[in-house]
């Protein structure tokens, strides 16, 4: 079974949580939308029923008002017809009767005598009698006109035209009109519009993004009620904003926690690797120490015997020619080189025992530089040293001398065709920093990363342990050794930090 790192598990948990939240939000949104449509449908149906009832009441009120007007004018026309049949009216009498009855005017037309009596005069230009009992609305003259011919009376000798002012009735009808009612409903909250349409073919309409409509038939017409979605849209937008804030919070928490766990894991993994490398290096050093001890014990004595034999042969046998003398010298140099390799190998495998000596730094550096003075002159290598006389280190004089000899020797051997070597020191509160700068560095960037690795060397006869032993000496003195390289100028800058006298940790 595959085990995921904790940061991945944490990230998967947050992704699952976000997926659940998104699914829940989607479900809630669909549920709210469905409930809104159901609520809007029921609300619209109730509202449409109310509108229908009010429209019917309005139409009944209009019919009732017209019936009242018709009945009133019919009674007035019948009464005038009756009085006129007894004794004909004069124009002034009709005028007085109209003013007294609140009428706009009265006109009596006698077809038999071809006479017309009107009061007030010229209130109506019409001289024709319509069908009896008919009520006409003349909006241009703001007049209701009723015709009574008296055909059912015993004396149907004339017809009476009775006019009633229509202004007040028109205002009353406007107040109780269907349009007024629809306007009043359109002004209500959350209602987009209420319409009375004649299209009875459409029984349903799809709701738009802004309104939802409901249609109810009413006779040969239909009532269309549309409710606004603004309130629902605001609630939905608020829900979406809350959801986005929550999702953003989850993403930030998940990302930060996963990043933090990733960093912690990387650090722990790096620490584990470093510990494993350290343990492997210690194990390697221990094995190498045992091997070096065995090699030293088994080979150093025979090499010393060979060296002494060659020296004795060279001294005591004076009859050797120059060729054999040169051969013996080469053999002695090989023995010395083999002995030096065994010594370095033993130093790398052993742990250093550091004594607490007071080491004047400038004096020590002068002594090491003096060893290579002649070689530097032959190679035309300029050496500069900047160090205060009062600088005193705390450590093992022999090991520190070996440290600086290794570094200075490497600098000189790297610049066979001439160059420079700069050594400077500066003191901090607790430590002394020795900086060694020289040219002649010709390794690649990849190879330069292996300088402090054992057995790495660019020399044909090198062991690859010089810098490693130097780094061990620095570490044994509780110091540090770092280097930086300018590949363009082929310059290496080595910085060594060592404790001052009385300040070693």
TIDREN-308821 format. One line per field, with one value per residue: z, y, x of N, C-alpha, C in turn. Coordinates in steps of 0.2 Angstrom, whole numbers, m for minus. Last residue first. Layout:
% TIDREN-308821
nzz <- [Z  ...]
nyy <- [Y  ...]
nxx <- [X  ...]
cazz <- [Z  ...]
cayy <- [Y  ...]
caxx <- [X  ...]
czz <- [Z  ...]
cyy <- [Y  ...]
cxx <- [X  ...]
% end
This chain:
% TIDREN-308821
nzz <- [109  113  118  122  106  94  82  64  48  32  15  m1  m17  m33  m50  m63  m68  m70  m58  m42  m28  m10  5  22  37  55  71  81  78  70  59  54  52  42  32  30  25  13  6  5  m2  m14  m18  m33  m45  m54  m47  m43  m33  m20  m8  0  m4  m6  m20  m27  m34  m44  m54  m59  m64  m66  m62  m61  m53  m53  m38  m21  m5  11  27  43  56  73  86  94  87  74  64  49  37  21  8  m9  m22  m40  m53  m63  m68  m58  m48  m40  m30  m22  m17  m10  0  7  12  19  28  36  42  49  58  65  71  79  88  92  99  98  91  91  85  85  73  60  42  26  14  m3  m16  m33  m42  m50  m48  m40  m29  m24  m20  m9  0  7  20  22  25  38  45  43  50  63  66  65  76  90  99  113  114  118  106  99  91  77  72  57  43  40  45  36  24  27  28  16  8  14  9  m4  m4  0  m10  m21  m17  m18  m32  m36  m30  m38  m50  m49  m46  m59  m66  m61  m53  m37  m28  m15  m5  7  2  m5  5  14  7  5  18  22  13  18  31  28  22  32  41  34  31  43  49  39  37  49  49  38  42  53  46  37  47  51  39  37  48  46  34  38  47  38  30  40  43  30  30  41  36  25  31  39  28  22  32  33  20  21  31  24  13  20  26  15  8  18  20  7  4  15  11  m1  3  10  0  m8  1  2  m12  m13  m4  m11  m22  m17  m12  m24  m31  m23  m26  m40  m47  m47  m56  m66  m72  m84  m88  m103  m111  m112  m95  m90  m85  m79  m77  m71  m72  m65  m70  m74  m83  m86  m87  m100  m99  m103  m112  m126  m131  m128  m128  m122  m105  m92  m81  m70  m66  m54  m37  m26  m20  m32  m44  m51  m44  m50  m63  m62  m58  m70  m79  m74  m64  m54  m58  m70  m65  m59  m70  m77  m68  m69  m83  m90  m88  m98  m108  m117  m128  m132  m145  m147  m146  m140  m128  m120  m122  m129  m134  m129  m132  m126  m125  m117  m116  m107  m111  m116  m129  m132  m127  m125  m124  m124  m122  m127  m126  m143  m155  m158  m167  m171  m169  m161  m154  m138  m133  m140  m124  m111  m121  m136  m147  m163  m175  m183  m179  m178  m171  m160  m147  m134  m124  m110  m101  m91  m75  m62  m61  m63  m76  m82  m79  m86  m99  m101  m100  m111  m121  m115  m117  m119  m108  m109  m115  m106  m95  m102  m105  m92  m87  m96  m93  m80  m81  m89  m80  m71  m78  m83  m70  m66  m76  m74  m62  m65  m74  m64  m55  m64  m66  m53  m50  m60  m54  m42  m46  m53  m42  m35  m44  m44  m31  m31  m41  m36  m25  m32  m39  m29  m23  m33  m35  m22  m23  m33  m27  m16  m22  m29  m18  m11  m21  m21  m8  m8  m17  m11  1  m5  m11  1  6  m3  m1  12  10  1  10  19  11  8  20  23  9  7  4  m4  0]
nyy <- [139  150  161  161  167  165  152  154  153  156  156  158  160  159  163  165  175  166  160  164  156  153  143  140  132  136  128  120  113  103  110  112  98  95  103  97  84  89  94  81  71  67  63  66  65  74  83  85  74  67  60  68  84  98  99  98  109  110  102  111  122  116  123  132  145  155  165  167  171  168  175  171  179  175  178  187  199  197  202  197  194  188  184  181  177  176  170  157  145  138  138  128  127  138  133  121  128  134  123  116  126  127  114  113  123  117  106  112  120  119  134  151  164  181  196  206  208  206  204  201  197  191  185  181  171  165  153  156  162  151  143  151  150  140  143  155  152  147  158  167  160  161  175  178  170  162  151  143  127  114  101  89  75  70  53  45  45  55  50  39  46  52  41  35  46  46  33  36  45  38  29  37  42  30  28  39  36  24  30  38  28  22  33  35  19  15  14  16  11  18  26  18  9  17  20  7  4  14  10  m3  0  8  m1  m11  m1  2  m9  m13  m2  5  m4  m4  10  10  2  10  21  16  14  27  33  26  30  44  44  38  48  59  54  53  67  71  65  71  84  82  78  89  98  92  93  107  110  103  110  122  119  115  127  135  128  127  141  145  137  142  155  153  147  158  167  160  160  173  176  167  174  186  181  176  188  195  187  188  202  201  195  200  192  195  189  191  185  185  183  178  173  172  162  167  165  171  173  181  191  190  180  173  159  155  153  146  148  156  159  171  187  199  203  213  212  218  217  215  216  220  231  239  245  236  238  251  247  239  249  257  248  246  260  268  281  282  283  296  303  301  307  320  322  322  328  321  324  317  318  311  311  310  303  291  289  278  271  264  275  285  287  294  292  301  304  311  321  327  329  318  307  303  288  284  272  269  270  269  273  291  305  320  331  337  348  354  366  376  381  370  365  364  357  356  349  341  335  322  322  332  331  340  340  346  346  341  341  344  348  362  363  357  366  377  373  370  383  389  382  373  358  355  345  331  328  333  324  313  317  319  305  299  306  302  288  288  293  283  271  275  277  263  257  262  257  243  242  246  236  225  229  228  214  209  214  208  195  196  199  187  178  183  181  167  165  171  162  150  154  158  146  139  147  145  131  131  139  131  119  125  129  117  110  119  118  104  105  113  105  94  100  104  92  87  96  93  80  83  90  80  71  79  80  67  56  41  24  11  m6]
nxx <- [177  190  196  210  214  201  196  195  190  195  192  199  195  202  201  198  190  178  176  180  173  175  175  178  179  178  182  186  197  192  190  203  206  197  202  214  210  204  216  223  218  222  234  243  249  242  229  216  206  197  198  184  179  181  179  168  164  173  167  157  165  182  198  208  216  226  227  221  219  214  211  206  198  196  183  176  175  187  201  209  222  228  238  239  249  250  261  268  267  261  250  247  257  253  242  246  254  245  237  247  252  240  240  252  251  240  247  256  249  232  226  222  232  234  240  250  254  242  245  247  257  260  270  271  281  291  296  307  300  294  305  310  299  293  297  291  278  279  284  274  264  269  269  255  250  256  247  246  238  230  229  219  219  209  206  212  211  220  232  233  235  247  256  255  261  274  278  278  288  299  300  303  315  323  322  329  342  345  346  357  367  367  372  385  390  397  407  404  393  389  378  369  366  360  349  343  340  331  321  318  314  303  295  292  285  274  266  259  255  248  238  231  228  219  209  204  201  191  181  179  175  164  156  156  149  137  134  132  122  112  111  107  95  88  88  80  68  66  64  53  43  42  37  25  19  18  10  m2  m5  m7  m18  m28  m30  m33  m44  m53  m54  m61  m73  m78  m79  m88  m100  m103  m106  m117  m126  m127  m133  m145  m151  m152  m161  m172  m174  m176  m186  m203  m217  m230  m245  m258  m273  m282  m298  m310  m309  m294  m281  m265  m248  m233  m215  m201  m187  m174  m172  m189  m198  m209  m227  m242  m252  m256  m269  m275  m271  m275  m270  m266  m252  m241  m224  m216  m217  m210  m223  m234  m237  m245  m257  m260  m262  m273  m282  m282  m287  m300  m306  m310  m306  m313  m326  m325  m322  m334  m343  m339  m341  m354  m370  m383  m397  m410  m422  m437  m450  m468  m479  m486  m495  m495  m478  m469  m462  m454  m441  m426  m409  m395  m379  m366  m351  m340  m338  m330  m337  m353  m361  m378  m391  m407  m421  m425  m413  m413  m418  m408  m402  m387  m382  m386  m388  m396  m403  m405  m418  m428  m439  m444  m456  m464  m475  m471  m459  m452  m440  m433  m419  m410  m394  m387  m396  m400  m413  m413  m408  m419  m429  m425  m425  m439  m443  m438  m444  m459  m468  m486  m494  m494  m483  m474  m475  m469  m457  m452  m452  m444  m431  m430  m429  m417  m408  m408  m404  m391  m384  m385  m378  m365  m363  m363  m352  m342  m343  m340  m326  m322  m324  m315  m303  m302  m301  m289  m280  m282  m276  m263  m259  m259  m250  m239  m237  m234  m223  m214  m212  m206  m195  m189  m187  m177  m167  m164  m159  m148  m140  m138  m130  m119  m115  m111  m101  m92  m89  m83  m72  m66  m63  m54  m44  m40  m35  m25  m16  m13  m7  4  10  14  15  7  10  3  4]
cazz <- [112  109  116  127  112  96  89  70  54  38  21  5  m11  m27  m43  m61  m67  m75  m63  m48  m34  m16  m1  16  31  49  66  82  82  77  63  56  57  48  34  32  31  18  9  8  6  m13  m14  m27  m40  m56  m48  m50  m34  m26  m14  0  m4  1  m17  m24  m28  m38  m51  m56  m58  m68  m62  m68  m52  m56  m45  m26  m11  7  20  38  50  68  81  97  94  76  70  52  43  26  14  m4  m16  m34  m51  m60  m73  m60  m52  m45  m36  m26  m20  m16  m5  4  8  14  24  32  39  43  53  62  66  73  83  91  96  103  91  94  84  92  77  65  49  31  20  2  m10  m28  m38  m51  m52  m46  m33  m26  m25  m16  m3  0  17  21  18  32  44  41  43  60  66  60  69  86  93  111  113  119  112  99  98  80  75  64  47  38  47  44  25  26  34  21  7  15  16  m2  m7  4  m4  m21  m17  m11  m27  m38  m28  m30  m49  m50  m41  m53  m68  m60  m58  m42  m35  m19  m11  7  6  m8  m1  16  9  m1  14  25  13  11  30  32  18  26  43  35  26  38  53  42  31  47  55  38  37  54  51  34  43  56  43  32  47  52  34  33  50  43  27  37  48  33  25  41  42  24  27  42  33  18  30  39  23  16  32  30  12  16  30  20  5  15  25  10  0  15  17  m1  m1  14  6  m11  m2  8  m9  m17  m3  m4  m23  m20  m7  m19  m33  m23  m19  m37  m44  m48  m49  m66  m66  m83  m83  m98  m110  m118  m101  m88  m90  m77  m82  m70  m74  m66  m67  m70  m78  m88  m83  m97  m101  m99  m105  m122  m133  m123  m131  m125  m112  m95  m88  m70  m70  m60  m43  m29  m20  m26  m39  m53  m43  m43  m61  m64  m54  m63  m80  m74  m70  m53  m52  m71  m69  m55  m65  m80  m69  m63  m80  m89  m88  m91  m107  m110  m128  m127  m142  m148  m151  m143  m132  m124  m118  m125  m139  m127  m137  m123  m129  m116  m119  m107  m110  m109  m126  m134  m123  m130  m121  m128  m118  m128  m120  m136  m152  m158  m161  m173  m169  m164  m161  m142  m129  m143  m132  m114  m115  m132  m141  m158  m170  m185  m180  m182  m178  m162  m154  m136  m131  m113  m106  m95  m81  m63  m61  m56  m70  m83  m77  m79  m96  m101  m95  m104  m120  m119  m114  m121  m110  m106  m118  m112  m94  m99  m110  m96  m84  m96  m100  m81  m77  m91  m86  m69  m75  m87  m75  m62  m75  m81  m62  m60  m76  m70  m53  m61  m71  m56  m46  m60  m61  m42  m42  m57  m48  m32  m42  m50  m33  m27  m42  m42  m24  m28  m43  m34  m19  m31  m41  m25  m18  m34  m33  m15  m18  m33  m23  m8  m19  m27  m10  m4  m19  m17  1  m2  m15  m4  10  m2  m8  10  14  m1  4  21  14  2  17  27  14  5  9  m5  0]
cayy <- [136  144  162  162  165  168  155  151  156  151  160  153  164  156  165  159  177  170  156  168  155  156  145  141  133  134  134  123  119  101  108  118  102  92  105  104  85  86  99  87  71  70  58  68  61  67  82  86  78  70  57  64  77  95  101  91  107  114  99  105  123  118  117  130  140  148  163  165  172  166  174  171  176  177  174  181  199  199  199  202  192  194  182  186  174  179  173  164  150  136  144  129  122  138  139  121  123  138  128  113  123  133  117  108  123  123  105  108  123  115  128  145  159  175  191  204  205  210  201  207  195  197  183  187  171  172  153  153  166  156  140  149  156  140  136  155  155  142  152  168  161  154  171  180  169  168  151  150  131  121  104  96  77  74  59  46  40  56  56  38  41  56  46  31  44  52  34  31  47  44  26  33  47  33  23  39  42  24  25  41  33  18  30  40  25  15  12  22  8  14  29  24  7  13  25  11  0  14  17  m2  m4  11  5  m13  m4  7  m6  m18  m7  8  m2  m10  7  14  0  3  22  19  8  22  35  26  23  41  46  34  42  59  55  47  62  74  63  63  82  84  73  83  100  93  87  103  113  101  103  122  121  110  121  136  129  121  137  148  137  135  153  156  143  152  169  162  154  170  179  166  167  186  184  172  183  198  187  182  200  205  191  202  194  194  192  189  189  181  186  178  174  176  164  164  167  166  175  175  190  195  180  176  164  153  157  146  146  155  153  165  181  195  202  210  214  215  220  218  215  213  228  235  249  237  232  250  252  236  244  260  251  241  257  261  278  281  277  290  303  299  300  317  323  316  329  322  324  319  317  315  308  314  308  292  295  279  275  260  270  284  289  290  294  295  306  305  320  326  334  325  310  307  292  285  277  268  266  271  268  285  301  313  332  332  349  348  362  374  382  376  369  363  362  354  354  343  342  323  320  330  332  336  342  342  349  345  338  343  341  359  365  354  359  377  375  364  378  391  381  379  363  355  352  335  325  336  331  313  315  324  311  297  306  309  291  285  297  290  272  274  283  269  255  264  264  246  241  250  242  225  228  234  219  208  216  215  196  194  204  194  177  183  188  171  162  173  169  151  152  163  151  136  146  151  134  127  141  138  119  122  134  122  107  118  124  106  100  115  112  93  97  109  96  83  96  100  82  79  93  86  69  77  86  70  61  47  29  17  0]
caxx <- [171  188  189  205  216  207  195  198  188  196  191  198  196  199  203  202  196  180  178  178  178  172  178  173  183  175  182  180  198  195  184  199  210  197  195  214  213  200  210  226  216  215  230  240  252  244  236  217  212  196  201  190  177  182  186  171  160  174  173  155  161  175  193  206  211  228  225  227  217  219  208  211  197  200  187  178  175  181  199  205  218  226  235  237  246  250  254  268  269  268  253  242  257  260  242  241  257  249  234  243  256  242  234  251  256  239  241  258  253  238  225  222  226  236  235  246  258  245  243  244  254  259  267  271  275  289  290  308  305  290  300  314  302  292  298  299  280  277  288  280  263  268  275  260  248  256  250  245  244  228  232  221  220  215  204  212  207  213  229  232  229  241  255  253  254  269  278  274  282  297  299  297  310  322  319  322  338  344  341  351  365  364  366  380  391  391  409  407  396  394  384  371  370  366  353  345  345  338  324  320  319  308  297  296  292  279  270  261  259  254  243  234  232  226  213  207  206  197  184  182  182  169  158  160  156  141  135  137  128  114  113  113  100  89  92  87  71  67  69  59  46  45  44  30  21  21  16  2  m4  m2  m11  m25  m28  m27  m39  m51  m51  m54  m68  m76  m75  m82  m96  m101  m100  m111  m124  m124  m127  m141  m149  m148  m154  m169  m173  m171  m181  m196  m213  m223  m242  m251  m269  m278  m291  m307  m314  m300  m286  m271  m253  m238  m222  m205  m194  m176  m167  m182  m196  m203  m221  m236  m254  m251  m266  m277  m269  m280  m269  m272  m255  m247  m229  m213  m221  m208  m216  m233  m233  m238  m253  m259  m256  m267  m281  m280  m280  m295  m305  m311  m303  m306  m324  m326  m317  m328  m344  m338  m335  m350  m363  m380  m390  m408  m415  m434  m444  m461  m479  m479  m495  m501  m483  m473  m465  m460  m446  m432  m415  m400  m385  m370  m359  m340  m343  m328  m332  m349  m356  m372  m386  m400  m417  m427  m418  m410  m419  m411  m409  m391  m383  m384  m383  m390  m403  m404  m416  m421  m438  m439  m454  m458  m476  m477  m459  m459  m441  m439  m421  m416  m399  m384  m394  m393  m412  m415  m404  m412  m430  m426  m419  m434  m445  m436  m437  m456  m463  m479  m493  m500  m489  m474  m477  m476  m461  m452  m456  m451  m434  m430  m434  m423  m409  m409  m410  m396  m385  m388  m385  m369  m363  m368  m358  m343  m344  m346  m331  m321  m327  m322  m305  m303  m307  m295  m281  m284  m283  m267  m260  m264  m257  m241  m238  m240  m228  m216  m215  m213  m200  m191  m191  m183  m170  m166  m165  m153  m143  m142  m137  m123  m117  m117  m107  m95  m93  m90  m77  m68  m67  m60  m47  m43  m41  m30  m19  m17  m13  0  8  8  18  8  10  7  0]
czz <- [113  113  112  125  118  103  91  76  60  44  27  11  m5  m21  m38  m54  m64  m75  m69  m54  m39  m22  m7  10  25  43  60  77  83  81  70  60  59  54  41  35  34  25  14  11  9  m6  m13  m24  m33  m50  m50  m52  m42  m27  m20  m7  m4  2  m10  m21  m24  m32  m44  m52  m55  m62  m64  m68  m59  m55  m47  m33  m16  0  15  31  45  62  77  92  97  84  71  58  46  31  19  2  m11  m28  m45  m58  m70  m64  m54  m49  m41  m32  m25  m20  m11  m2  4  9  18  27  34  39  47  57  62  68  77  86  96  99  96  94  86  91  83  70  54  37  24  8  m5  m22  m33  m48  m53  m51  m40  m31  m28  m21  m9  m4  10  18  17  25  39  40  40  53  62  60  64  79  90  105  111  119  112  105  98  87  78  66  54  42  46  47  32  27  33  27  13  14  18  6  m4  2  1  m14  m17  m11  m20  m33  m30  m28  m42  m49  m42  m47  m62  m62  m57  m47  m40  m26  m15  1  5  m5  m5  10  11  1  8  21  16  10  23  31  21  22  37  37  28  33  48  46  34  41  52  44  37  48  53  40  40  52  48  35  42  51  40  33  45  46  32  34  45  39  27  36  43  30  26  38  37  23  26  37  28  18  27  32  18  15  26  24  10  12  23  16  3  10  17  5  m1  10  9  m5  m4  6  m2  m14  m7  m2  m16  m21  m10  m14  m28  m26  m19  m30  m41  m44  m51  m59  m66  m77  m82  m94  m105  m117  m107  m94  m87  m82  m80  m74  m72  m67  m68  m67  m73  m82  m85  m93  m97  m102  m101  m115  m129  m126  m126  m128  m115  m102  m89  m77  m69  m64  m49  m35  m23  m26  m33  m48  m45  m41  m54  m62  m56  m58  m73  m75  m69  m59  m51  m64  m69  m59  m61  m75  m72  m64  m74  m85  m86  m92  m100  m109  m121  m127  m138  m144  m152  m148  m135  m129  m123  m121  m135  m131  m135  m128  m127  m121  m119  m110  m111  m107  m119  m131  m125  m126  m126  m123  m122  m125  m122  m131  m145  m155  m162  m166  m171  m163  m164  m149  m133  m138  m134  m121  m111  m126  m137  m153  m165  m181  m183  m183  m182  m169  m156  m144  m132  m119  m108  m100  m86  m70  m61  m56  m64  m77  m77  m76  m89  m98  m95  m99  m114  m117  m118  m118  m112  m109  m115  m116  m101  m98  m108  m102  m88  m93  m100  m88  m79  m88  m89  m75  m73  m84  m80  m66  m71  m80  m69  m61  m72  m73  m59  m58  m69  m62  m49  m56  m62  m49  m42  m53  m52  m37  m39  m49  m40  m29  m38  m43  m30  m26  m38  m37  m24  m27  m38  m30  m20  m29  m34  m21  m17  m29  m27  m13  m16  m26  m17  m6  m15  m19  m5  m1  m12  m8  5  1  m7  3  13  3  1  15  16  5  11  23  17  10  7  1  0]
cyy <- [128  141  155  162  166  165  159  155  152  155  155  157  159  160  162  161  171  173  160  164  160  156  148  143  134  136  131  129  123  107  106  116  108  95  101  105  92  86  96  92  77  70  61  63  63  62  75  85  79  75  60  61  73  88  98  93  101  112  103  102  116  119  120  124  138  143  156  164  171  167  173  170  177  174  178  177  193  199  202  198  198  191  188  183  179  175  177  166  157  141  143  135  123  133  140  127  122  134  132  118  120  131  123  111  119  125  111  107  118  118  124  139  154  170  184  198  202  205  205  204  201  194  190  185  176  173  160  153  163  161  146  147  155  146  136  148  155  146  147  162  163  155  164  176  171  167  158  150  138  126  111  98  84  75  63  53  42  51  57  44  40  52  50  36  40  50  40  31  42  46  32  31  43  38  26  34  42  30  24  37  37  23  26  37  29  21  12  20  14  11  25  27  13  11  22  17  4  10  17  5  m3  7  8  m7  m7  4  m1  m15  m11  3  1  m9  1  12  4  1  15  19  10  16  30  28  22  34  44  37  38  53  55  48  56  69  65  61  75  83  75  78  93  94  87  97  109  104  101  115  121  112  116  130  130  122  130  144  139  134  146  155  146  148  163  164  155  163  176  169  165  179  184  175  178  192  190  182  193  203  195  197  195  197  190  193  187  186  182  181  173  177  167  166  163  169  169  176  183  194  186  177  167  159  155  150  147  154  151  159  175  189  198  209  210  217  215  221  219  212  221  232  245  241  233  244  252  241  240  255  254  243  251  257  271  279  276  283  297  298  297  309  320  316  323  323  325  318  321  313  313  309  312  297  296  285  276  264  266  279  288  293  290  297  299  307  313  325  333  330  316  310  296  289  278  274  266  267  270  280  294  309  325  333  343  349  355  370  379  376  366  367  359  359  351  349  345  331  322  328  328  337  337  344  344  349  343  340  339  352  363  356  355  370  375  366  372  386  384  378  368  360  353  342  329  334  335  320  315  323  317  302  304  310  298  288  294  294  279  274  281  275  261  262  266  253  244  249  247  232  229  234  226  213  215  218  204  196  202  199  184  183  188  178  166  171  172  158  152  161  156  142  143  151  141  130  137  140  126  121  131  127  113  115  123  113  103  111  114  100  96  106  102  88  92  100  88  80  90  90  75  75  85  77  65  52  36  22  6]
cxx <- [173  183  187  198  211  208  202  197  190  194  191  197  194  200  199  205  201  188  181  181  175  176  173  178  178  180  178  179  192  196  186  193  206  200  194  207  213  203  206  220  219  213  223  235  249  246  237  225  213  203  200  192  184  180  187  177  163  170  174  161  158  171  186  201  208  222  226  223  223  216  214  209  203  199  192  183  177  181  192  202  215  222  234  234  245  247  255  261  269  271  260  245  252  260  248  241  253  253  239  240  253  247  237  245  255  244  240  253  255  243  232  221  227  231  238  241  255  249  246  241  253  255  266  267  275  282  287  302  306  294  296  310  306  295  298  301  287  279  286  284  270  267  275  266  253  255  250  250  242  235  230  223  223  214  209  208  207  208  222  229  228  235  248  251  251  262  273  273  277  290  296  295  303  316  318  319  331  340  340  345  359  363  363  373  385  392  403  408  398  397  390  378  373  370  360  350  347  343  331  324  322  314  303  299  296  285  275  266  262  258  249  239  235  230  220  211  209  203  191  185  184  176  164  161  160  148  139  139  134  121  116  116  107  95  93  91  79  70  71  65  52  47  47  37  26  23  21  9  0  0  m6  m18  m24  m25  m32  m44  m49  m51  m61  m71  m73  m77  m89  m97  m98  m105  m117  m122  m123  m134  m144  m146  m150  m162  m170  m169  m175  m192  m206  m220  m235  m248  m262  m274  m288  m300  m310  m305  m291  m277  m260  m244  m227  m212  m196  m183  m169  m178  m189  m200  m215  m231  m248  m253  m260  m273  m270  m278  m275  m271  m262  m251  m235  m218  m218  m212  m215  m225  m231  m234  m246  m256  m255  m261  m274  m278  m277  m288  m300  m310  m305  m303  m317  m324  m318  m323  m337  m339  m334  m343  m359  m373  m388  m401  m413  m427  m440  m456  m473  m479  m488  m500  m489  m479  m470  m465  m453  m438  m421  m406  m389  m376  m361  m348  m343  m332  m329  m343  m352  m367  m380  m396  m410  m423  m419  m415  m416  m412  m412  m398  m387  m386  m382  m385  m396  m403  m410  m420  m432  m439  m449  m455  m470  m478  m465  m459  m448  m440  m427  m418  m405  m389  m391  m391  m405  m414  m406  m408  m423  m426  m419  m427  m441  m438  m435  m448  m461  m474  m486  m500  m495  m480  m478  m479  m469  m457  m457  m455  m442  m434  m435  m429  m416  m411  m412  m403  m391  m389  m389  m376  m367  m369  m364  m350  m346  m348  m338  m326  m327  m326  m312  m305  m308  m301  m288  m285  m286  m275  m264  m265  m262  m249  m241  m242  m235  m222  m218  m216  m206  m196  m194  m188  m177  m170  m168  m160  m148  m145  m141  m130  m121  m119  m113  m101  m96  m93  m83  m73  m70  m65  m54  m47  m44  m36  m25  m20  m17  m7  3  6  12  11  11  5  4]
% end
